[in-house]
């Protein structure tokens, strides 16, 4: 979409000089936006109004279709001037974008511009950095949260699942009484069915070893890993919705968690929170996912990191007419002001430091869940480092485990080795 601007030219806060009064076209690629409610779209709209000499072409792609779009553009030497995307990891092919020279190196700008001082914590900059170079700016974050419907637990006289024995008892009792223990999807190609698997692996063998397992550097057929897989089966087999294989994650939440048909959920807080009804918010209690009976860590941890960053294409950055506008637009997208709006208006999660959030616009549940995550050690998402082809087979095995396909942890270990690396 190309749009002409309709107000006066303003000075750039980025460059310290007046923006050039030249006709400029900037291509901005991102996931599809709800233009009635999206803070991101509102920022883009205001940018268009402020700079009438710029045509901002917004290229939207639904969900993960953005991955295909950016891959095609980069490999066709048609990289957008700016785009939102996932972390700079091989899973998303960003390493290939860097090798091809398609991305702007933003290191010098970030280090010299005081706008970035005290904007993000160190972990966020670490994620945005590859081989000492900053190729993207943090925008949104995620953590995995564990939510329990307290009303359902009280109805069946269940203790809150704060340790492993109570979690196992809850799964068994809930199912016996016709309540689905977990709101989860197991649709092919999606990752949400592996969140509990990840949490258990990170506790039972450690995040570092878990990453090696998914990278194919170690076999699942090891005593400690098989024990961990046994824990996974103990709280997952047969404990999801019967139609999990055809559900999207948002559908699992709205159909089962929001209606009280399912009692628990563990997953990406950003994905969960935006789909929760106001009514269910009052019933959900955030907890630390319990440690496994044999654990290599002393306190619960959770997967957490950046989930969306903003990139600038190398060609656009090299254009002296475009660069000042790209800096200005970047600042507007990642500013504390924008982050504050995203949290308050969209239940979003951000990595920004020092935000003055209006607590009346954030639910007690969200505040409690956020505080739990802040007090947890952060684990890397295991699937981030798996090879693109084999990881699809991994997902199929995990999905099948929810539907009681495997008779033992040993059988599941063999299936995972075969699926990932044919061992």
N, C-alpha and C positions, 0 to 999 in steps of 0.2 A: 504494500500500500504506500503510495507516495502522497505526501501532504504538504501544501504550502503553508508557511507561517503567516501570522497576522498581527504582530506587534513589533515594538521598537527593538533595535539591536541593544544588547547589554554587554558589559565587560566580563571577560572570563575570570573566574576566581582561581582557575588552574594555572594559567600561564603568566599572570602578572601583567598582561598587556591586553589591548583591545582585540577582540576577535575580528577577523578579517571580514569585510563586507563583500564577500564573493559568493556567487552561486555555488553551492556544494550539495552533493547527494551522499547520504550515509545509509548504508544497508544495515539493518539491525535484525538479527535472527533470534528467535526465542520460542518457548512453548506457548501454545494457545492461551489466550487470556480472556477472562470474563470482563469485558470492557465496562460493564456497569459497576463492578466492585473492585477491580484489580488496582492496587496501589502502583504496581509497575506500569500499567497502561496510563495511569494518571500522571506519572512522572514523564513519560514519553509525550503525552499530550501537552503538558506544560512546556516542555522543551521546544516542541514544534511552535507553540505560540510565541515563545520568547525570541526565536531566531527565524525571522521571515525569509532570510536568504538561503536557508537550508531545506532541502527536501529529505525527510526521514522516511525511508522505505522499510516498513515493518513486515518481516517474513515470519509467519507463525506456523508451527507444526504441532500437532496434537501429541502429548506425552512423549514416549520414547521414539516417535518418528523424527524428533529433532536429531537424534543420533545419526540416522540414515542421511538426513538432509545435510548435516555438517560434514559427514564423511564424504559425501558426493561432491559438495562444494570445494572442500580442501583438495581432494584428489584431482579435481578438475580445474585447479588454479583459479577458483572463484570464491575464495574465502570471504565471508561477510566482513564489513568494517568493524562490527562489534557483535558479540553473541553471548548469550547465557548458556552455560554448559556444566557438566559434572566435573569432578576432580581431575587434575592432570595425571591420570594413571593409564596404564596400558589397557585396562579393561575397556576404557572409553576411546582408545586409539589416540589419545592426546600425545603420547610419545612419538607417534608417527607424524603428527602435525608439527611437532617441534623439529624433528629430523628434516622435514620438508621445508622448514623455514617459513611456515604459514602464519605463525603467531608472533606478535610483537613482544619483545623483551622489555618489560616495564620496570626493571630493577632500578635504574637510575632515577626515573621519575618518582617512584615510591620512596626512595631513600632521600631525595632532595626536597620533596613537597611536604610542608608541615601539615597539610590536610590529613595525611596518613598517620601522624603521630598519635599514639594511644587510641587508635581506632579499633584494632583487633588484638586478641591475645596471641602469644607466640605460636601456639599450636596451629592457628589459622594461617599465619604466614608460612609456617613449615609446610603445610599442605599445599599452599599455592606456589611453592618453590621447587624447582627441578634443577639439580646440579648447580645450585647456587644462584639460579636466575628465577625471577618472579615473572610468570607468564599469565597470571590472572589475578583478579581481585575478589576476595571473599564477599559473598552476598547473603547466603542462607546456610543454616546448619541443621543438623539432626541429632537426635539421640534416641535410643531404644527405651521405651517405657513399658512398665508392667502395670496394668490396671485391673482392678478387681471390683466386681459389683457387690458392695457390702450388703445390700438388701437381700440378694439371693443367698449369700453365705449365712446371714442371720436366719433366713427362712428355713434353711436345712440344718441349722445348729452346727455350722462348720466354723472352725477356727480360721482366721485369716492365714493364707499360705506363706508364712514368714520363714519356714524351714522346709526341707525336702519332704519329710514325712507328712507334713500337713498338706503340701501340694499334691502328693500322690493320693492321699485320702480324699481330698477335694475332688480330684478328677474322677475317682471311682464313684463317690457318693452322688455327684452331680449327674453323671451318666445314668446311674441306677434310677434316678428320679426324673429322667426325661429332660434334663437341662444339658445343653451342649457346653462342655468345659471351656473350649477355646473358640473365639471368633477368628477364623483363619481362612485364607483361600489356598487352594492347591492347583491353581490354573497353570497350564503349561506356559513356561517363559517368564513367570513371575517369581519373586524372591521371598515373599512374605512367609511362606511355609517353612523356610529355613531359619527364621529368626530365633526360635527356641533351640534349634540344633546349634546355632552359633553360640548362644549364651551358655549352653551346657558344655560345649567343647572348650570355650574360653575359661570355664571354671575347672573342668576336670583335667585338662592337659595344658592349658595356657594359650593365650592369644598368639604367641610367637610360633608355637608348634602347630596351632590351628591353621595359621597362614601357610606353613610349609606343607600341611596336608592338602590344602586346596591348590597349592602351586605344583603338586605332584612330586615334591622332594622327599616325602615320607609316605609310607603305606598306612592305610587304615587298619591293617591286620596286625596290630600291636596290642598288647594286653591292656595298657591304660586307655587306648582309644576305643577298643571294644567295650570296655567298662563304661566309657562315656556314652557310647551308642546305646548301651543298655538303659542308661538313664533317660536318654532321649525317647526311646520306645516306650518307656514306663509312663511318660506323661503326654505322649502324642498319639500312639496307635489307637485309632477308633474314637478319638476325643475331639474331632472337628466336625463341622457340618457335613451331612451326607452329600450335599451338592457342592462341596468345596472345589471340586475339579472344574467347575464352570463359573466360579465366582471371581470377580475382580475384588481387590482388597476393600475398596469403598463400599461395595455391595455386601461383603461379609459384615462390615461394621454396621451399616444401616439396617440390614435384614435381621441380624442376630444380636449384636451388642446393644444397639439402641432400643431394641424391643424387649430386652430382658430374656431372650431365648438362649443367649450364651452368657457365661459368667466372667470370663477372663479374656484378656488380649495382651500380647506382647509384640511390639513392632515399632516402626518408625513413628515417633511422636508427631512429626509434622503431618504424615499421612493420616494418622488416627484422629488428631484433634480437629482437623477441618471438617471431619465427617460426623462428629459427635453432636447429638441433639442437646439442647439446653437442659432437658429433663434428665437425661442420663448423666450429665456432668455432675449432678448433685449426689448420684449414687456411687460413683466410681472413686476408689481409693488407690492412689499410686503407691507401690511397694518396690523394694529391691527384689529382683528375681533371686530366689534363695540359692545358696551354695549347694553343690552336689555333695553326697555323702563322703566321697573322696575328692578333695579339691586341692589344686596347687596354689590357690590364692587365699588370703586371709579375710578379705571382705569383698562384697559384691562389686562387680565392675559392669560397665555397659558400653556397647558400641556407640561411639559418637564421633562426629567429624563434620566437615563442611559437606553440603550436598549440592549447592549451586554456587558457581562463580561466574565472573564476567570476563570475557576475553576480548582482545582487540586484534584484528588481522594485521599482519606485517605490512601489507601494501597500503592499507588505510593509514596506519601509523606513520609511514614514510612520506605521506602526502602532506606538505606543509600547510595546505589550505584546510585539510580535514583534521589534522592532529589537535588543534585547540578545541574544536567542537567535540571530538572524541573524549578528550580529558574532561570537559564540562559535563557531558552526558554521563560518563563513568562516575564522576563525583555525585551527581544527583541520584544515581541508581544505588550507590553503596553508602550514602551518607547516614549519619546517626538519625537525622530527621526522617528519612525514608524507612530506616529499620524500625524506628519507634512506631510509625504508622502500620507497618507490616505486622508487628506483634499485636497491636491494639485492634486493628481492623480485620485481620485475616487469620488470627491465631497462629501466626507464623513463628518460626524459630530463627534466630539470628546469632552470629558470633560476636557482635559488637560489644565494646566495653562502655560502661558508664551511661547506659540508657536510662532516662527518667520516665519509666513506664507508669501510666495511670493505672493503679491497681484495681480500680473499679471496672476496667475493661479487660481484665485477665481473671479467669476463674480461679478459685482456691485450689482446685485439682491441678490446674496447669502450673501454678506457683509451687505446689508441693512436688510435682513431678520434676520440675526444673531444678529445684533445690537438691533432690535426690541425685540427679544426674551430675550436678556440679560437685557433689561430694564423692562421686565414683571415679575410679581410674578409667581412662578411656581406652577401649579396644578398637583396633582397626577392623573394618568390615571384612570378613573372611572372603566373600565372593569377589571383592575388588581385585584380588590378585590371581584369580583362577583364569586359565586360558579360555578365550571366548567360545570355542567349539565344545570342548569337554564339559564346561560348566553347565551347558544346556542339559547334558546327560545327567549331571549331578542333580539338577533341579528335578528331573523326572524320578530319580531314585528317592529323593526326599519326599516328593509328593506321594509316591507309592507307599512310603512308610506310614504316612498318616492314615492310609486306607487298609492297613494291616496286611500288607503283602509279605512282609518278612517275618519268619518264625523265630528268629534269634538275632542278637547283635552281631554274631559271627557272620550270618548270612548277609546282613546289611553291610558289614565291612567289606565283604567280597564284592558286593554289588557296587559300592562306592569306588573301590579300586578299579574295577572294570570300567565303570562309567567315565571316570576322570582320565585314567591313563592306561587302561587295558592291562593292568598288572594281574 
